Amino acid sequence: MPQIPVGVVNLSNTRGSTNFRLRYDGAYRETSTNDLINHYPLKNGKLHPNPVLFLEQKTTNDVPRSTDFSAWTANNLSVQNNQLNNPEKLQNADVLVSNNVAGTHSVSIVSATTLGSGPAVVSCFVHCGDREHVRLEIVRGATTYFQFFNIKTNVLGDKQGVDSAGIIDYPDGWKRVFMIITTTGTVSTTFKLLVADGNTIGDESFTGNNNADIWAWGYQYERNARVKPSSFIATNATAGDRARDLCQFAGPVSLFNSQEGIFYIDVTWSKMSENPASIGLCDGTQNNGIFFARQTAAADTINSFVKVGGANVSFKAINTFNVGNRLRLAIAWQKDQFIHVVNGQQVHFDATGATFTIQQLNRVVFSNGNNANVFDGFVHEIRVYNPTHLSTGNLQAFLRTITRK
């Protein structure tokens, strides 16, 4: 069956550049090219065969000097700056060395401005040295939030004021520890990282031995309702922003057969997605196209629909799959017939609506067509097929095959 090679994606509003992030081996990598075909990331020194386009929403890192712990206030420890490779394999990770004194051993820095209330995700990249425990801590006025972590065994320890927490594995022994908190008031905020001798309250105080205890890099504080941290944002003297990732593949109108075709996506919606987070094949508007849109996290629903002239001519709310999992979805349209398939299962069929006019569809968008409801998550693959005069049975069988895990 003819397949359109949707491979090169143009990105805009991505932190002022055309960067995108590739995810593999549990890590994020960045590249300055927007060519998905010619730029594959390295894996074990060889070209990795399966790059993944990783798109995110706008967010801010409120931590100043987020990669330079030598600029933070050190308490009973010294910071050896730019000693080791960070998770991005650049030599700018710091080593925290506890002094030979009894007490707490930490680095801390105060926010450049007062920060408002609400949910926040706090995270930092750490690596075992001579010790394997850290305590992530936030102080806001008279309120302290903290979480202990064993970064060797990935075990969470004691906590205070923390809604949830976790440890994300990265290559080369790096871990990203994070905690989610809910804050009140608008106050100055102190960001802290403590070396610990265990995973319980009290283990933050010990006698150091002038050894390289913990490697550290990339502290982040995001005021967002998220379930885990987003990709890291480096900062200098003040907070740093990342614009939302907005991209599309715009082809000539002659590239797509608007009157019959198949739109296939292999994606993982982020749990942090704005609602509804959409992907579509359309005419550059939200009025004409084939769309998949994630609804609220509570509903755990994907709307699979076709719009012609601003009206839904075929619609199916899909709530039988976990939206946080990888999904393979497809819609076929042929004359007045529409078939919706998810992970090898046909979930809807109708033959009641009109299809598109000749050369009407002209682009793949990671939004609702009007640069709103932007997709947030991982894009493994997108295909557009131009079937010609397949029987309904053959078309259904083909859809089940391409969407099957």
N, C-alpha and C positions, 0 to 999 in steps of 0.2 A: 504494500500500500504506500503511495507517495507520502513522504514525511517532510515537513518544512524544518530545516535545521535552525531552530531558534537557539542561537549560541552566544551572540554578542549582545550585551546588555548595556545601555547607556545609563549612567547614574548621575544624579544631581543632588544638591543640598546635602552632601555627605561630608560634613565637617569642612566645607569649603574646597573639596577636591573631588576626584573621581575614584577615591579608594573604596574598596569593599573588603569585607573580612571573610576569610576562608576558614572553615572549621574541620579539623581532622585530628585524630589521635587525642581527642578531648581538649584540644587547644585552639586558640584563635590566631590567625596570622593575617597580616595586612600586605597589600600590594598596591602599587601606584598605577596599575593598568586596569582597564575595564574590559579586557579581552578574555572571556571565559574559555575560549578555545585554545589560545596559545600560551596562557599562563597557568600552569598547574603547580601546586606547592610541592615541596620536597618531602619525601618520607624515606627515612633511612638512607639519605644521600641519593635517592632516585626520584624521578618524577612520580608524584602521587596520581593514580588514575581517576580518582573520584572527588573532584573539588565540589564544595558546597557553597552556594551563595547565602550569606548570612545578613539579614536585614533587621535593623533595630529602630526603635522609636527614639525621639529626642530625649536627652537626659543631661544632668549636670553633675559633675563631681565637685563637691563643696570643700574638699580637702586641699589646702595650699601645699606646694612643694611635695606633691604626692609620690614622687619617685626619689626624693633626696632626703633620706633620714638624717644626714649630717646637718641639715638646716633645722631640724627639730630640736626641742629641749631634751637632752639626755639626762637620765637619772640613774646613777650607779652603774653606768655602762658607757662604753665608747663605740662609736660608729666608724667602721672602715668602709669608706665610700667607693662605689664602682669597682668592686673586687671580683665579682662573679657574673656569669651570664644569667640574665633574667629569663622568664618563660618565653620571651620572643627571641632568645639567643643573642641578645645584645649585652655587652659587658657594662651594666650599670646597676646591678643588684648590690645592696649593702650587706655587711656582716655586723651583727650586734654582738658585742663582747661584754659579758658581765664582769664588773670590777670585783676585786677580792674583798668585798664588804658584805655585811648582813643587811638585808632589806629588800625592797622592790627594785627591779631593774627594768627601765622602760624608756620609751621615746614618746614625746607628745608634742602637739602643735594645736594652736587655737584657730578657729575659723576666722576668715578675713572680715566677715560681717555676721550680724546676728542671723540665726536661721529659724524659720517658722516651724510650726508643729505639723504632725501627721506621720504617716508611715515612712520608714527609711530603711534602706539596705546598706549595711556597713560591711566592707570586705577588705582583705589584704592578701597578697601573695607571700607565702612563707615556705621555707625549706629547712629541714632538720640540719643542725650542725652537731655540736656536742649535746644539745638538749632537743627534746621532741615535743615540748608543750609551749603553748602561747596563750595569752589572754587578750582578746579583743575588747576594747573598752571605749565607751563614750560618756562624757560628763557634760550635762546640761544643767547649769545652775546647781541646785542641791540634789539633782537626780543623777544616779550613775547606772549605766547599763553595761553588762559584761557577759562574756561567754568564754569558757575554757575549751581548748582543743588539744587533743593528742594528734599531731600531724604525722606521726609514724604509723599508727594503727587506725586513723580516721575515726576516732571515738570522741563524741561530744562529752564535755565535763559539766561542772556546775555553771549556773547562770543566774543572772538577776535582771529582771525587766525585759527579757528577750521573748518574742513571740515564737520564733523558730530559728533554726540555724543549720548549717551544713558545711561540708568540705568537698571541694571539687578537685579531682585529680588532673594534673597537667603533666606533660612529659618531663623527663630528667629529674624526677623526684619533687617537683614543685607542687604545692597545694594552694588552693584559694579558699581561705576560710571566710565565712560570712555569717552575719546574724541580721535578723529583721526585727526592728523595734517600732513602737508607736510612741511618738513624743508629744509633749504639750508645751504651749507657750512659745514665745519668740525670744530666744536667748543666744548668747555666745556659746559656742560648742567646742569642747576640747576632744581631740581625737588621740587615742593612745593605743600603743602596742606594748605589751609586757611579756618578757621572757618568764616562763614559769617552770617549776620543778616537779609539777604534777598536775592533775586534772580537777582538783577540788579547791574550794575556798581556803586560803591560807598558803597554798602552794606558790602563790605569786611572790612570797617573801622567802628568800634563801640566801646563803652565802655564796657569792660568785667565785670563780676560779681563774678569771682572765682568759677564758677559752672562747673560741668562736661558737657561740651558742646557737644562733638562728640566723639564717639568711632572710632578707626581707626586701620587698619591692611592691610598689603599686597599691597604695591605700586609697580606698574610694568610699564616699558617703553620698548616696543618691536618695533624694526625697521623692520616692515613687512607691506606689503600691505594687510591688513586684514579689515574685516568689523566689528569686535568686538574683545575683548581681548581673548587670549587663557588661559588655566588653569594656575594658579599662580605658579611662580618659586621663592622660598625663596632664598635670597642671604646673604652673609656676607660682607666682606670688599670690594669686587669687584663684577663685573657682574656675573650672573649665567646662565648656559645653561641647556636646556632640549633637549636630543637627540630625533630624530623622533621615533615614536612608530612603530615598525615593528614586525609583528607576523604571524604565520601560524599554521594550524592544519595539521600535517603530519600523515597519517594513513598507515597501510600496504596496498599493492596494491590489496590484496584480498578484501578489505573493500568496494571498489567502483566497480560498474558494468560499465566498461568503454564503453561498446558497446551500452548501452541504459540506460537512467536515466533522472533525473530532478535536476537541480541546482536552488535553491530558496534562495533569500536574502531579508531581511527586514531591510533597512538602511536609514540613512539620511546623504547625502554628506554635508560636511562643505562648506560654502561659501569661506573658505580660502584654499580649496584644491589646491594642485599642479595639473598641467594638463599633461596628464590625470591621475586621481586618480582611481585606479583599485581594483577590487575584482575578484578572479577567482578560478576555480577548474581545476587543471592542473597536469602536470607531473614534476613540479619543474623548468620548462622553460617557456618562452613566446611563444614557437612554437606549443605547443599542449595543448589545454584547452578551457574551457568555461569562458568568461570574460564579466564583465560589467565595463566600463570605463567612468568617467565623463570628458567631454571636457571643453573648456573654459567657464568662467562664462557668457561671452557675448552671446555665442551660446546657452547656457542653454541646452546642449545635452548630453544624455547618449548613448554611443555606446554599443550595445548588440551584441556579436559576438562569433563565434566558430572558433578556429584555429586548423588545422591538418597539420603537416609537415611544419609549418611556413606560410601557406596560409590560408586566410579567406575562409571557406567553407560555412559559413552562417553569414550574417551581416545585422544589422538594426540600423540606427541612429534614436534615439527616442528624439524628441524635442517638444512633445505635453504635457509635464508635467513640473511643476516647480521643478528644480533639488534641490532647497533648502528645499523642503518638504519631508516628509517621503514617501519612495517608496518601493513597494513590486514587485520584478521582478523575473522572472523565464525563464529558457530555458530548453526545453525538446529535447533530441536527441534520435533517434530510427532508426537504420539502416541508411538510407540516408535522413532522415526526421528531420526537425528542426522547433520548434514552440517557438516563443518569446511572452511573456505576461507581461504586466505592469498593476498593480492595477485593475486586473479583466478584462482587455481588451487585446485581441490578437492583436499584432501590426505587426506580420510578420510570414509567413509560407513559407518554401521551401523544396524541396525534390530533391536536385541536388548534394549534396556534400557527401564525404566519412566521416565516423565516426572513432572512435579510435580503436586501436588494444586491444586485451585482456590484462587486468591488466596494462593499460598504465597510467590512472589517479590515483594519490596517495596523493593529498593534497589540502586543501583549503588555499589560500594565500590572503593577503590583499595588493597586489601589482600586477605587470604585470607578475609575475612568476620569474623574475630575480632581485627581491628586488629593483626595480625602479618603478616610478609612484605609490608611496605608497598611500593607502587610508587614508583619513582624514575625520573623522566624527563619527557618532554614528551607532553602529551595534546592532540592536534589536534582530535579529534572523537569523540563517542560517540553511537551511535544505538540505540534499541530499537524494533523493528518488531513489529506484531501482525498477522501474516498469517492469513488465514482460508481454509482448505480449498484451498490451492494444490496442484497436482499436484507430484510429486517433481521432474519435469523443469523445470517453471516455477520452482520454488523454487531449484533448482540454478543455473539461468540468472540469476535475480535476484541470488543471492549472488556469482556471478562478476562481475556488473556493478558492484555497489556496492564490491567490494574491489579492483577493477582500478585500477592507478595512472593 
